[in-house]
Amino acid sequence: MKKIIKWTLSFISVVLLTLGLSNVLNPSMERIEQCYEGFAISSDTLQSLARRGELFANHFEPESDSTDASLLSDNGLDGFVSPGKLNSYDKRLSNEVEIIFSGDAYFRHSSFLERSIGGGSDKLFYEVNIGGLRYLIYQKFVDLPHIENCGGKL
């Protein structure tokens, strides 16, 4: 009986440790629905609001083992919009394309390791729809003063 109790306690300890380490090692993403009022904007206008460089639609290869690729995939997202290319196949946003800000945002919580070793921080992204695909754009990449603070997350 003592062996069973000892084995059970050991097993529970391993499970709890594993769950605890996943929070330490893995970042997470939280969806904030209707964080602001959605709107449409042309890609030309969005480019003019970019804080640096041209904006590109970035995608991850399906076989990518990137943590961010997994976070996007888990949330049904297709990629990022960012200044500059992340991959050789990323495309500059075409002129006069309609970009729809959905009103939803995503808060990316960095892992403990990212914060303590890499200097990472939590980040807020706006969800945008371009040609039927869902992307995230980092809130600090564009000047959009009319978007309110998403419940204090900014």
C-alpha positions as MATLAB code, in Angstrom:
seq = 'MKKIIKWTLSFISVVLLTLGLSNVLNPSMERIEQCYEGFAISSDTLQSLARRGELFANHFEPESDSTDASLLSDNGLDGFVSPGKLNSYDKRLSNEVEIIFSGDAYFRHSSFLERSIGGGSDKLFYEVNIGGLRYLIYQKFVDLPHIENCGGKL';
ca = [
       0.000    0.000    0.000;
       2.857    2.378    0.848;
       4.412    1.714   -2.583;
       1.157    2.646   -4.322;
       0.875    5.878   -2.349;
       4.528    6.714   -2.993;
       4.158    5.970   -6.725;
       0.949    8.028   -6.936;
       2.561   11.009   -5.208;
       5.587   10.749   -7.506;
       3.359   10.615  -10.565;
       1.325   13.643   -9.427;
       4.553   15.542   -8.738;
       5.853   14.829  -12.243;
       2.561   15.928  -13.821;
       2.483   19.161  -11.811;
       6.131   19.881  -12.603;
       5.505   19.306  -16.318;
       2.493   21.622  -16.305;
       4.461   24.237  -14.403;
       7.390   24.034  -16.820;
       5.114   24.473  -19.826;
       4.107   27.876  -18.440;
       7.764   28.712  -17.852;
       8.920   27.590  -21.289;
       5.986   28.428  -23.557;
       4.437   31.793  -24.347;
       0.661   32.003  -24.678;
      -1.841   34.097  -26.580;
      -5.089   35.529  -25.233;
      -7.847   36.739  -27.574;
      -9.630   39.937  -26.551;
     -12.899   40.092  -28.456;
     -14.342   43.450  -29.511;
     -11.518   45.305  -27.843;
     -12.161   48.354  -30.065;
     -14.608   49.309  -32.810;
     -13.635   47.608  -36.066;
     -12.962   49.627  -39.216;
     -11.653   49.338  -42.767;
      -8.617   51.165  -44.120;
      -6.720   51.053  -47.419;
      -3.255   49.533  -47.476;
      -1.905   52.887  -48.740;
      -3.310   54.658  -45.675;
      -1.999   51.955  -43.345;
       1.454   52.219  -44.971;
       1.415   55.963  -44.267;
       0.676   55.235  -40.586;
       3.517   52.723  -40.268;
       6.173   53.850  -37.834;
       8.987   52.372  -39.902;
       9.420   50.830  -43.302;
       7.030   49.179  -45.670;
       4.515   46.683  -44.344;
       4.618   43.040  -45.433;
       2.243   40.107  -45.023;
       4.383   37.449  -43.334;
       3.553   33.742  -43.336;
       5.182   30.767  -41.675;
       5.809   27.564  -43.598;
       3.372   24.819  -42.513;
       6.255   22.691  -41.217;
       7.735   25.569  -39.196;
       8.599   24.673  -35.623;
       8.526   28.317  -34.530;
       6.690   29.050  -31.303;
       4.925   32.006  -32.931;
       3.855   29.819  -35.874;
       2.258   27.429  -33.374;
       0.515   30.248  -31.516;
      -0.885   31.616  -34.783;
      -1.998   28.197  -35.988;
      -3.655   27.381  -32.653;
      -5.718   30.577  -32.998;
      -6.643   30.119  -36.675;
      -4.411   33.000  -37.783;
      -2.473   33.114  -41.054;
       0.504   35.314  -40.200;
       1.773   38.742  -39.175;
       1.806   42.134  -40.859;
       5.128   43.751  -40.063;
       7.687   46.202  -41.391;
      10.152   44.231  -43.454;
      10.229   40.611  -44.511;
      10.525   37.744  -42.059;
      10.899   35.190  -44.872;
      11.929   35.387  -48.534;
       8.384   34.602  -49.731;
       6.632   37.359  -47.732;
       4.748   39.910  -49.823;
       4.641   43.692  -49.558;
       1.073   44.880  -48.974;
      -0.349   45.795  -52.382;
      -1.602   49.307  -53.063;
      -5.295   49.975  -52.565;
      -6.056   46.686  -50.810;
      -8.751   46.924  -48.143;
      -7.545   46.009  -44.673;
     -10.242   45.334  -42.130;
      -9.431   45.797  -38.455;
     -11.817   43.301  -36.872;
     -12.095   44.895  -33.445;
     -10.409   41.881  -31.856;
      -6.940   41.938  -30.379;
      -4.508   39.329  -29.116;
      -2.310   39.688  -26.084;
       0.857   37.591  -26.403;
       2.137   36.675  -22.970;
       5.865   36.000  -23.132;
       7.213   32.971  -21.311;
       9.183   33.290  -18.108;
      12.333   32.369  -20.029;
      11.699   35.011  -22.708;
      11.252   37.658  -20.017;
      14.175   36.663  -17.822;
      16.806   35.608  -20.372;
      15.843   37.308  -23.625;
      14.354   40.516  -22.270;
      10.998   39.678  -23.893;
       7.797   41.414  -22.918;
       4.076   40.931  -23.365;
       2.695   42.435  -26.589;
      -0.682   43.532  -27.931;
      -1.619   42.778  -31.552;
      -4.611   43.921  -33.613;
      -6.359   41.343  -35.777;
      -6.695   42.399  -39.410;
      -8.342   40.682  -42.358;
      -6.705   40.989  -45.767;
      -8.220   39.142  -48.710;
      -9.967   36.629  -46.447;
      -6.834   35.842  -44.417;
      -6.408   36.719  -40.753;
      -3.206   38.450  -39.649;
      -1.889   40.126  -36.522;
      -0.188   43.503  -36.548;
       1.823   44.596  -33.518;
       0.222   47.622  -31.938;
       3.518   49.552  -31.869;
       4.118   49.176  -35.645;
       1.370   51.634  -36.625;
       0.010   54.897  -35.271;
      -3.701   54.333  -34.705;
      -4.608   56.868  -32.012;
      -8.369   56.311  -32.366;
      -8.113   52.738  -31.013;
      -8.810   52.802  -27.317;
      -6.798   50.864  -24.764;
      -8.458   47.420  -24.958;
      -9.448   47.166  -21.337;
      -6.148   48.432  -19.969;
      -4.018   45.958  -21.974;
      -2.049   48.677  -23.814;
];
